[in-house]
Amino acid sequence: MSRKNSDELFHFEENQIQTLSPQELVSQITAEIEFYQYQTAIFQQQLSANNA
């Protein structure tokens, strides 16, 4: 999950694209959800610290 700036544009040839299995898809989606939940928790802590 190193690509956090989604405004970057990439062009790939069709033979460079690999289809993920359902398990790989669920794993990647779960990892992204956990990452954003962690980021949200950090931001909430920062807000609490700034409002204290």
PyRosetta script that sets phi, psi and omega in degrees:
from pyrosetta import init, pose_from_sequence

init()
pose = pose_from_sequence("MSRKNSDELFHFEENQIQTLSPQELVSQITAEIEFYQYQTAIFQQQLSANNA")
pose.set_psi(1, 53.3)
pose.set_omega(1, -179.1)
pose.set_phi(2, -87.9)
pose.set_psi(2, -10.9)
pose.set_omega(2, -176.3)
pose.set_phi(3, -97.0)
pose.set_psi(3, 86.6)
pose.set_omega(3, -176.6)
pose.set_phi(4, -95.6)
pose.set_psi(4, -15.2)
pose.set_omega(4, 177.3)
pose.set_phi(5, -97.2)
pose.set_psi(5, 99.1)
pose.set_omega(5, -173.9)
pose.set_phi(6, -75.2)
pose.set_psi(6, -1.1)
pose.set_omega(6, 178.0)
pose.set_phi(7, -83.0)
pose.set_psi(7, -1.5)
pose.set_omega(7, 175.2)
pose.set_phi(8, -75.7)
pose.set_psi(8, 141.4)
pose.set_omega(8, -177.2)
pose.set_phi(9, -114.0)
pose.set_psi(9, 129.9)
pose.set_omega(9, 179.2)
pose.set_phi(10, -123.5)
pose.set_psi(10, 143.0)
pose.set_omega(10, 175.9)
pose.set_phi(11, -117.5)
pose.set_psi(11, 129.4)
pose.set_omega(11, -179.3)
pose.set_phi(12, -126.0)
pose.set_psi(12, 146.6)
pose.set_omega(12, 171.0)
pose.set_phi(13, -76.5)
pose.set_psi(13, 154.3)
pose.set_omega(13, -177.5)
pose.set_phi(14, -57.7)
pose.set_psi(14, -35.9)
pose.set_omega(14, -178.5)
pose.set_phi(15, -75.3)
pose.set_psi(15, -4.8)
pose.set_omega(15, 177.4)
pose.set_phi(16, -94.6)
pose.set_psi(16, -5.6)
pose.set_omega(16, -176.2)
pose.set_phi(17, -96.7)
pose.set_psi(17, 129.3)
pose.set_omega(17, 179.3)
pose.set_phi(18, -114.6)
pose.set_psi(18, 127.3)
pose.set_omega(18, 178.3)
pose.set_phi(19, -74.7)
pose.set_psi(19, 135.2)
pose.set_omega(19, 178.7)
pose.set_phi(20, -88.2)
pose.set_psi(20, 147.9)
pose.set_omega(20, 174.4)
pose.set_phi(21, -72.2)
pose.set_psi(21, 162.0)
pose.set_omega(21, 177.1)
pose.set_phi(22, -55.8)
pose.set_psi(22, -38.8)
pose.set_omega(22, 179.5)
pose.set_phi(23, -66.2)
pose.set_psi(23, -40.5)
pose.set_omega(23, 178.7)
pose.set_phi(24, -65.8)
pose.set_psi(24, -38.4)
pose.set_omega(24, 178.8)
pose.set_phi(25, -63.0)
pose.set_psi(25, -48.4)
pose.set_omega(25, 179.3)
pose.set_phi(26, -61.1)
pose.set_psi(26, -41.0)
pose.set_omega(26, -179.8)
pose.set_phi(27, -62.6)
pose.set_psi(27, -45.2)
pose.set_omega(27, -179.3)
pose.set_phi(28, -67.9)
pose.set_psi(28, -42.3)
pose.set_omega(28, 179.0)
pose.set_phi(29, -63.9)
pose.set_psi(29, -43.1)
pose.set_omega(29, 178.8)
pose.set_phi(30, -61.6)
pose.set_psi(30, -42.4)
pose.set_omega(30, 179.1)
pose.set_phi(31, -62.5)
pose.set_psi(31, -41.1)
pose.set_omega(31, 178.6)
pose.set_phi(32, -66.6)
pose.set_psi(32, -40.7)
pose.set_omega(32, 177.7)
pose.set_phi(33, -61.0)
pose.set_psi(33, -45.7)
pose.set_omega(33, -179.8)
pose.set_phi(34, -63.3)
pose.set_psi(34, -39.3)
pose.set_omega(34, 178.5)
pose.set_phi(35, -60.9)
pose.set_psi(35, -48.0)
pose.set_omega(35, -177.9)
pose.set_phi(36, -70.5)
pose.set_psi(36, -31.0)
pose.set_omega(36, 174.1)
pose.set_phi(37, -65.6)
pose.set_psi(37, -39.9)
pose.set_omega(37, 177.6)
pose.set_phi(38, -64.4)
pose.set_psi(38, -45.6)
pose.set_omega(38, 178.4)
pose.set_phi(39, -60.7)
pose.set_psi(39, -41.6)
pose.set_omega(39, 179.2)
pose.set_phi(40, -62.2)
pose.set_psi(40, -42.4)
pose.set_omega(40, 178.9)
pose.set_phi(41, -62.7)
pose.set_psi(41, -40.6)
pose.set_omega(41, 177.9)
pose.set_phi(42, -62.7)
pose.set_psi(42, -45.9)
pose.set_omega(42, 179.6)
pose.set_phi(43, -62.6)
pose.set_psi(43, -38.9)
pose.set_omega(43, 177.9)
pose.set_phi(44, -64.2)
pose.set_psi(44, -40.6)
pose.set_omega(44, 177.7)
pose.set_phi(45, -63.8)
pose.set_psi(45, -41.4)
pose.set_omega(45, 179.3)
pose.set_phi(46, -64.3)
pose.set_psi(46, -41.4)
pose.set_omega(46, 177.8)
pose.set_phi(47, -63.0)
pose.set_psi(47, -43.2)
pose.set_omega(47, 178.7)
pose.set_phi(48, -61.7)
pose.set_psi(48, -42.0)
pose.set_omega(48, -179.4)
pose.set_phi(49, -66.1)
pose.set_psi(49, -36.9)
pose.set_omega(49, 179.8)
pose.set_phi(50, -73.5)
pose.set_psi(50, -26.9)
pose.set_omega(50, -178.8)
pose.set_phi(51, -92.2)
pose.set_psi(51, -5.1)
pose.set_omega(51, -177.6)
pose.set_phi(52, -81.4)
pose.dump_pdb("model.pdb")
